[in-house]
Every structure is written in structure tokens, then in C-alpha cells.
Amino acid sequence: MPPPVTLSDRFAPVKGLTEARIDGELALFSESRGAYFGLGSPGTRIFELLDGQRTVADVCSRLVAEFHVDEATCQTDVVAFLADIERRGLLIRIV
């Protein structure tokens, strides 16, 4: 199991994912896992911001500005989302 996600962590999508947009939301196919993953609207935006350079805190700051959500709630939700999709093998942690 990966270590807990922190606000200073940086992530990028794993290589080998096939992406498709369906009604504005991202659908991912992982060849290595042989599985499809659907991301809702917030998950799609988070995934778009994961470039390996931005920290989780940077991603949250962007989301707070774009969606006018509470920062603490945003951080809690983003950390949980990233932990979930990291466990599913969709992200790599940049160290």
C-alpha cells in the first residue's frame, strides 16, 4: 500500500493510459490492468491538473479558485481521490 498522500506530493498519470472524453468527463483505459475507469467532473479536472510539477496543494488552490469551494473540504476530497486512483494504478508519485 502506498504511503498517505500529503499536500506536498506531486503526481502524474501512468504511461499507457488511453483517454477518452464522454460528455465532458474522462474515461481511462489501463492496458496493464485491463480495466476502464470513469472519472466524474471534479475527478476529470483534478486529473487534468496532474502534470508531475504541481503539488497537491497547488491543485487544491486551483480548484478552490475555479469552483469556489472551501479549501479544507477541497484538500480532504482531493487527497482521498488521489489516494484512491493511486491504489488503482492510474498515477505515479513523483519524488
GIRA-V5240 format. One record per backbone hydrogen bond with DSSP energy under -0.5 kcal/mol. CO is the residue of the C=O (numbers start at 1). NH is the residue of the N-H. E is the energy in kcal/mol with one decimal. If there is no record, write none. Layout:
BEGIN
{{CO	NH	E} {CO	NH	E}}
END
This chain:
BEGIN
{{6	9	-1.3} {7	57	-2.6} {9	56	-1.9} {10	94	-3.0} {11	52	-1.9} {12	92	-2.9} {14	17	-0.8} {16	31	-1.0} {17	19	-0.5} {18	29	-2.5} {20	22	-0.5} {20	27	-3.1} {22	25	-1.8} {25	22	-3.0} {26	39	-3.0} {27	20	-2.1} {28	37	-2.9} {29	18	-2.4} {29	31	-0.7} {30	34	-2.0} {30	35	-1.4} {35	30	-2.9} {37	28	-3.4} {40	44	-2.7} {41	45	-1.9} {42	46	-2.4} {43	47	-2.6} {44	48	-2.2} {45	49	-1.3} {46	49	-0.7} {46	50	-0.6} {47	50	-1.0} {49	51	-1.3} {50	13	-0.6} {54	11	-0.6} {55	59	-2.3} {56	60	-2.5} {57	61	-2.3} {58	62	-2.1} {59	63	-2.3} {60	64	-2.7} {61	65	-2.0} {62	66	-2.5} {63	67	-3.0} {64	68	-1.5} {70	74	-2.6} {71	75	-2.7} {72	76	-2.2} {73	77	-2.6} {74	78	-3.0} {75	79	-2.5} {76	80	-1.9} {77	81	-2.4} {78	82	-2.9} {79	83	-2.3} {80	84	-2.0} {81	85	-2.6} {82	86	-2.2} {83	87	-2.1} {84	88	-1.4} {85	90	-2.5} {85	91	-0.6} {86	89	-1.7} {90	14	-1.9} {92	12	-2.0} {93	95	-0.6} {94	10	-0.6}}
END
